[in-house]
Amino acid sequence: MGINFLSFGSALPQGTVTNDDLSRMVETNDEWIYTRTGIKQRRVAVTESTVSLGTEAAKKAIEKAGIDKDEIDLVVCATITPDTNFPSTAGMVRQAIGLRDIPALDVFGTACAGFIYAVSVAQGLMATGGYKTALVIGAETLSKITDWTDRSSCILFGDGAGAAILGSGEGRGIISYHLDGINDVDGYLLCRLPSSDSPFYKGEKVDYTKMQMNGNKVFTFGITSVINGVRQMLAASGLTADDISWIVPHQANRRIIASAAHRLGIPEEKFYVNIDHVGNTSSASIPIALDEMTDKGLIKKGDKIIMVGFGGGLSAGSLLVEM
Ligand code: UT7
């Protein structure tokens, strides 16, 4: 009996923005976006919030796990786009679902590696803190920090949420994970908060509070992170790529996934890709993909799956699970 994923759930907002829609807003076109990224469309919040998307994904995960919501004794949520500084997004979801008075905390700032970080935090607390059933969420409304006038970044991102129930299940469950943090001294990928408007503050003034990205640098970091993540999980477990049923990478750019697959010598078909219809949803991307895969019947009991996240921070994380 190990700590395993009992279920997944996901939620996407009502709005759909196609590449053609974007070509009417910035100088770009469907062909450029699709060939350079693999994205056809992304979903954007119209009335939804990070909490509402996280809540919907969480409710679906609870239903699919077939558990009573009162069994949940821990909530961990990864996000870089919370609706409030506090309460935590996890705490707001706890209240929206009507969970018991249980610990709820956010993993903030680890961006597209957020879901792996959140699962690792939950697993650690479950292993040492006596928690038995955890709700782990990745929820984002990236549209609110996207610069919709910057064609080099706005084409990538979308909104959404994914959730998972972690509990003790049959099989080995989570076999291994590895978290990486790299100093982003040159600011390849960041989003600043407004500077203090305190009457006492005399420091630097920050006006630009949208996401900033050096696409080429992050592209290279993404490929390296997927390669390293997969290799670390294989080395830690003594497994080979043939033992792995699926690799579920963060959906940042289809070419990052293709290049990593090629360099690892692993068929691209082993990498699950859904970026064409959801874009890059940061911490939500891996659980949304896993929920989609479950609904399509692609994940079987005993399958070994490697997940790899990477992004702002710079941060990266990988995880190996036997379902
Ligand atoms: O979750 C982690 C977060 N981010 C990522 O993982 C992003 C990783 N990086 C990427 O996905 C890619 O670097 C991008 C998709 C952002 C950019 O693709 P690229 O192949 O690296 O293009 P580039 O930045 O090297 O730009 C090539 C050309 C430039 O024109 P010139 O200088 O060659 O004339 C750009 O100005 O393409 C131009 N360009 C565009 N053209 C049409 C940049 N964005 C666009 C656009 N439409 N949207």
Boltz pocket constraint, residues with backbone or C-beta under 6 A from the ligand:
constraints:
  - pocket:
      binder: B
      contacts: [[A, 27], [A, 28], [A, 29], [A, 32], [A, 33], [A, 36], [A, 37], [A, 112], [A, 151], [A, 152], [A, 153], [A, 155], [A, 156], [A, 189], [A, 213], [A, 214], [A, 215], [A, 216], [A, 218], [A, 219], [A, 222], [A, 251], [A, 252], [A, 253], [A, 280], [A, 282], [A, 310], [A, 311], [A, 312]]
      max_distance: 6.0
